Amino acid sequence: MYYIRTIKNNYDIDVVIDVTDNTDFVQTSGLDWIEIGNIQAENGNYYYDGKIISVDSDDYVIIENIIRESEEPERLERERLEREFEENAQNEIQEFFENQLLENTTDDTAPEPPDPLDDEAIAAAESAGAVDPRNFTRPKAYPILGVESNESNLRDWERNYKNISFSINSLNSGNFTVVDNVAIFDPELEFPDGHKQSHFPFPEDDVNGYIQHLIDVRQTYRDLLDTICTDLNLPPIPEE
């Protein structure tokens, strides 16, 4: 006959912290024990609905579902914040180009029509896809966002890390033209996550200075990935 003691983890699931088959000790210890019959158990196993569940058992899917449901509200809130951030960034891009056009306008003279290439760059920048360098999270910003160490965040930030590394390598290649603070690649680039893009706006005239900024941001992503992997007891993500 086996007995266990448990504690609740952060997901309100019982985790085994002590196992014994000494009935006399159970009766005299003054501790709260749960009788589990002849079921084998180890410290660290989960105890749910009368079952002992290890991480390599078929029933572990029950625990995974509980954890997933618990994290779902936080995931939805994180995605809402990310969408809000991207929308604000796109609004800032549009405002920037509108201000640039206003600065070229005087009370006496109608503005010159934009050069076709400039117009193309502006339109492309305003409708840029998933990778707009100005949307990358600034260094040291991620603790404010409350990034938690879980599998979902690990995959999201691994994708961000690979994309920003690809951006840095592409800008370092010099195989682009610059028009109105927009780097234009021809042919377009295909990123590690599969999306393609040719126009990349950046907020400075100095491309090399902005490359260094992206390198600093990438190191922040690297630090975050290392922290999540350590917390989850996983091997580090390979460096790009």
Contacts in CASP RR format, 6 or more apart in sequence:
PFRMAT RR
TARGET T0000
AUTHOR 0000-0000-0000
METHOD contacts of the structure
MODEL  1
MYYIRTIKNNYDIDVVIDVTDNTDFVQTSGLDWIEIGNIQAENGNYYYDG
KIISVDSDDYVIIENIIRESEEPERLERERLEREFEENAQNEIQEFFENQ
LLENTTDDTAPEPPDPLDDEAIAAAESAGAVDPRNFTRPKAYPILGVESN
ESNLRDWERNYKNISFSINSLNSGNFTVVDNVAIFDPELEFPDGHKQSHF
PFPEDDVNGYIQHLIDVRQTYRDLLDTICTDLNLPPIPEE
1 21 0 8 1.000
1 23 0 8 1.000
1 35 0 8 1.000
1 37 0 8 1.000
1 38 0 8 1.000
2 19 0 8 1.000
2 20 0 8 1.000
2 21 0 8 1.000
2 35 0 8 1.000
2 36 0 8 1.000
2 37 0 8 1.000
2 38 0 8 1.000
2 39 0 8 1.000
2 40 0 8 1.000
2 41 0 8 1.000
3 19 0 8 1.000
3 20 0 8 1.000
3 21 0 8 1.000
3 23 0 8 1.000
3 26 0 8 1.000
3 33 0 8 1.000
3 34 0 8 1.000
3 35 0 8 1.000
3 36 0 8 1.000
4 16 0 8 1.000
4 18 0 8 1.000
4 19 0 8 1.000
4 33 0 8 1.000
4 34 0 8 1.000
4 36 0 8 1.000
4 41 0 8 1.000
4 47 0 8 1.000
4 52 0 8 1.000
5 16 0 8 1.000
5 17 0 8 1.000
5 18 0 8 1.000
5 31 0 8 1.000
5 32 0 8 1.000
5 33 0 8 1.000
5 34 0 8 1.000
6 14 0 8 1.000
6 15 0 8 1.000
6 16 0 8 1.000
6 17 0 8 1.000
6 34 0 8 1.000
6 47 0 8 1.000
7 14 0 8 1.000
7 15 0 8 1.000
7 17 0 8 1.000
8 14 0 8 1.000
8 15 0 8 1.000
9 15 0 8 1.000
11 66 0 8 1.000
11 67 0 8 1.000
11 70 0 8 1.000
13 46 0 8 1.000
13 48 0 8 1.000
13 63 0 8 1.000
13 66 0 8 1.000
14 46 0 8 1.000
14 47 0 8 1.000
14 48 0 8 1.000
15 44 0 8 1.000
15 45 0 8 1.000
15 46 0 8 1.000
15 47 0 8 1.000
16 41 0 8 1.000
16 42 0 8 1.000
16 43 0 8 1.000
16 44 0 8 1.000
16 45 0 8 1.000
16 46 0 8 1.000
16 47 0 8 1.000
16 52 0 8 1.000
17 43 0 8 1.000
17 44 0 8 1.000
18 31 0 8 1.000
18 43 0 8 1.000
19 41 0 8 1.000
19 42 0 8 1.000
19 43 0 8 1.000
20 26 0 8 1.000
20 33 0 8 1.000
26 33 0 8 1.000
34 47 0 8 1.000
36 47 0 8 1.000
36 50 0 8 1.000
36 52 0 8 1.000
39 52 0 8 1.000
40 52 0 8 1.000
41 47 0 8 1.000
41 52 0 8 1.000
42 54 0 8 1.000
45 52 0 8 1.000
45 53 0 8 1.000
45 54 0 8 1.000
46 52 0 8 1.000
46 53 0 8 1.000
46 54 0 8 1.000
46 60 0 8 1.000
46 63 0 8 1.000
47 53 0 8 1.000
48 62 0 8 1.000
48 63 0 8 1.000
48 66 0 8 1.000
49 62 0 8 1.000
51 59 0 8 1.000
53 59 0 8 1.000
53 60 0 8 1.000
53 62 0 8 1.000
53 63 0 8 1.000
54 60 0 8 1.000
71 148 0 8 1.000
71 150 0 8 1.000
71 152 0 8 1.000
74 148 0 8 1.000
75 152 0 8 1.000
78 145 0 8 1.000
78 153 0 8 1.000
81 145 0 8 1.000
85 135 0 8 1.000
86 135 0 8 1.000
89 132 0 8 1.000
89 134 0 8 1.000
89 135 0 8 1.000
90 126 0 8 1.000
90 132 0 8 1.000
92 134 0 8 1.000
93 125 0 8 1.000
93 126 0 8 1.000
93 128 0 8 1.000
93 132 0 8 1.000
93 134 0 8 1.000
93 201 0 8 1.000
94 126 0 8 1.000
96 203 0 8 1.000
97 122 0 8 1.000
97 125 0 8 1.000
97 126 0 8 1.000
97 180 0 8 1.000
100 180 0 8 1.000
101 111 0 8 1.000
101 114 0 8 1.000
104 111 0 8 1.000
104 112 0 8 1.000
105 111 0 8 1.000
114 122 0 8 1.000
117 179 0 8 1.000
118 179 0 8 1.000
118 180 0 8 1.000
121 179 0 8 1.000
121 180 0 8 1.000
121 182 0 8 1.000
121 184 0 8 1.000
121 199 0 8 1.000
122 180 0 8 1.000
122 182 0 8 1.000
124 182 0 8 1.000
124 184 0 8 1.000
124 198 0 8 1.000
124 199 0 8 1.000
125 132 0 8 1.000
125 180 0 8 1.000
125 182 0 8 1.000
125 199 0 8 1.000
125 201 0 8 1.000
128 197 0 8 1.000
128 199 0 8 1.000
128 200 0 8 1.000
128 201 0 8 1.000
129 195 0 8 1.000
129 197 0 8 1.000
130 163 0 8 1.000
130 191 0 8 1.000
130 193 0 8 1.000
130 195 0 8 1.000
130 197 0 8 1.000
131 163 0 8 1.000
131 167 0 8 1.000
131 191 0 8 1.000
131 195 0 8 1.000
131 197 0 8 1.000
131 200 0 8 1.000
132 200 0 8 1.000
132 201 0 8 1.000
133 167 0 8 1.000
133 200 0 8 1.000
133 201 0 8 1.000
133 202 0 8 1.000
133 210 0 8 1.000
133 214 0 8 1.000
134 201 0 8 1.000
134 202 0 8 1.000
134 203 0 8 1.000
136 160 0 8 1.000
136 164 0 8 1.000
136 214 0 8 1.000
136 217 0 8 1.000
137 145 0 8 1.000
137 160 0 8 1.000
137 217 0 8 1.000
137 220 0 8 1.000
138 217 0 8 1.000
139 216 0 8 1.000
139 217 0 8 1.000
139 219 0 8 1.000
139 220 0 8 1.000
140 220 0 8 1.000
141 220 0 8 1.000
142 220 0 8 1.000
142 224 0 8 1.000
147 153 0 8 1.000
147 157 0 8 1.000
147 224 0 8 1.000
147 228 0 8 1.000
149 227 0 8 1.000
149 228 0 8 1.000
149 231 0 8 1.000
149 232 0 8 1.000
150 228 0 8 1.000
150 232 0 8 1.000
151 232 0 8 1.000
153 228 0 8 1.000
154 225 0 8 1.000
154 228 0 8 1.000
154 229 0 8 1.000
154 232 0 8 1.000
154 234 0 8 1.000
154 237 0 8 1.000
157 221 0 8 1.000
157 224 0 8 1.000
157 225 0 8 1.000
157 228 0 8 1.000
158 225 0 8 1.000
158 237 0 8 1.000
159 192 0 8 1.000
159 193 0 8 1.000
160 221 0 8 1.000
161 218 0 8 1.000
161 221 0 8 1.000
161 222 0 8 1.000
161 225 0 8 1.000
161 237 0 8 1.000
161 240 0 8 1.000
162 191 0 8 1.000
162 192 0 8 1.000
162 193 0 8 1.000
162 240 0 8 1.000
163 191 0 8 1.000
163 192 0 8 1.000
163 193 0 8 1.000
164 214 0 8 1.000
164 217 0 8 1.000
164 218 0 8 1.000
164 221 0 8 1.000
165 218 0 8 1.000
165 240 0 8 1.000
166 189 0 8 1.000
166 191 0 8 1.000
166 192 0 8 1.000
166 240 0 8 1.000
167 200 0 8 1.000
167 214 0 8 1.000
168 211 0 8 1.000
168 214 0 8 1.000
168 215 0 8 1.000
168 218 0 8 1.000
170 176 0 8 1.000
170 185 0 8 1.000
170 189 0 8 1.000
171 183 0 8 1.000
171 200 0 8 1.000
171 207 0 8 1.000
171 210 0 8 1.000
171 211 0 8 1.000
171 214 0 8 1.000
172 211 0 8 1.000
175 185 0 8 1.000
176 183 0 8 1.000
176 184 0 8 1.000
176 185 0 8 1.000
176 186 0 8 1.000
176 200 0 8 1.000
177 183 0 8 1.000
177 184 0 8 1.000
177 186 0 8 1.000
178 184 0 8 1.000
178 207 0 8 1.000
181 201 0 8 1.000
181 202 0 8 1.000
181 203 0 8 1.000
181 204 0 8 1.000
181 205 0 8 1.000
182 199 0 8 1.000
182 200 0 8 1.000
182 201 0 8 1.000
182 202 0 8 1.000
183 199 0 8 1.000
183 200 0 8 1.000
183 201 0 8 1.000
183 202 0 8 1.000
183 207 0 8 1.000
184 198 0 8 1.000
184 199 0 8 1.000
184 200 0 8 1.000
185 197 0 8 1.000
185 198 0 8 1.000
185 199 0 8 1.000
185 200 0 8 1.000
186 198 0 8 1.000
187 198 0 8 1.000
188 196 0 8 1.000
188 197 0 8 1.000
188 198 0 8 1.000
189 196 0 8 1.000
189 197 0 8 1.000
189 198 0 8 1.000
190 196 0 8 1.000
191 197 0 8 1.000
202 210 0 8 1.000
203 210 0 8 1.000
204 210 0 8 1.000
204 213 0 8 1.000
218 240 0 8 1.000
222 239 0 8 1.000
225 236 0 8 1.000
225 237 0 8 1.000
226 236 0 8 1.000
226 237 0 8 1.000
228 234 0 8 1.000
229 235 0 8 1.000
229 236 0 8 1.000
229 237 0 8 1.000
END
